[in-house]
Amino acid sequence: MRTTAESHHRALVFEVMGRHAGWIALHSGIAGGANVILGAGAPVSNVEKVVEVDAASLRAPYAPIIVVAEGAMPEAAPSCSQR
């Protein structure tokens, strides 16, 4: 997949099984050489950092690969009543 991503100069995002556990995402991300691995264990608190890594990788000679567990969720934004 990395060769395909690099030849088309695209970022690849893979969603893998793991609604309540992130071990499948972790192991597949390590095996596949992913730049970012998002598991289901804790909410993603810094989505901007993921975007920065992705953008920096697109400027490099290799394509970014992101592996996301199906249960990965962003940290909840505060509602209007909590502001």
C-alpha positions in Angstrom: 0.0 0.0 0.0 2.9 2.4 0.7 4.1 2.0 -2.9 0.6 2.9 -4.2 0.3 5.9 -1.9 3.7 7.2 -2.9 3.2 6.7 -6.6 -0.1 8.7 -6.4 1.3 11.1 -3.7 -1.8 10.5 -1.5 -2.4 9.9 2.2 -3.9 6.5 3.0 -6.3 6.0 6.0 -7.1 2.5 7.0 -9.9 1.7 9.4 -9.4 -1.7 11.1 -11.5 -3.7 13.6 -11.3 -2.7 17.2 -14.4 -1.1 18.6 -13.3 -1.4 22.3 -9.6 -2.2 21.9 -6.8 -0.8 19.9 -4.4 -3.7 19.7 -5.3 -4.6 16.1 -4.7 -1.0 15.0 -1.5 -0.9 16.9 0.0 -4.1 15.5 -1.2 -3.5 11.9 0.1 0.1 12.1 3.5 -1.1 13.3 3.7 -3.8 10.7 2.6 -1.5 7.9 4.9 1.4 8.9 2.1 3.8 9.7 2.9 7.4 10.5 -0.1 7.7 12.8 -2.0 5.0 14.8 -5.3 5.9 16.5 -6.6 3.3 18.8 -9.9 2.9 20.6 -8.5 3.0 24.2 -8.7 6.8 24.7 -10.2 9.7 22.9 -8.1 11.5 20.4 -7.3 14.8 22.1 -5.2 16.5 19.5 -6.7 16.1 16.0 -4.6 19.1 14.8 -1.4 17.2 15.6 -2.6 14.3 13.3 -3.2 16.8 10.5 0.3 18.3 11.1 2.0 14.9 10.8 -0.1 14.2 7.7 0.8 17.5 6.0 4.5 17.2 6.9 4.6 13.7 5.5 3.0 14.8 2.2 6.0 17.3 1.8 8.4 14.4 2.4 9.3 11.9 -0.3 7.0 9.3 1.3 3.3 9.1 1.6 1.6 9.1 5.1 -0.3 6.1 6.3 -2.9 6.5 9.1 -4.4 3.5 10.8 -7.6 4.1 12.8 -9.4 1.6 15.0 -13.2 1.6 14.3 -13.8 2.7 17.9 -11.5 5.7 17.8 -13.3 8.9 18.7 -12.2 12.5 19.0 -12.4 14.1 22.4 -15.8 15.7 22.9 -15.9 19.4 22.2 -17.6 21.5 24.9 -21.2 22.2 24.2 -22.7 25.7 24.0 -24.1 25.4 27.5 -20.7 24.6 29.0 -19.0 27.7 27.6 
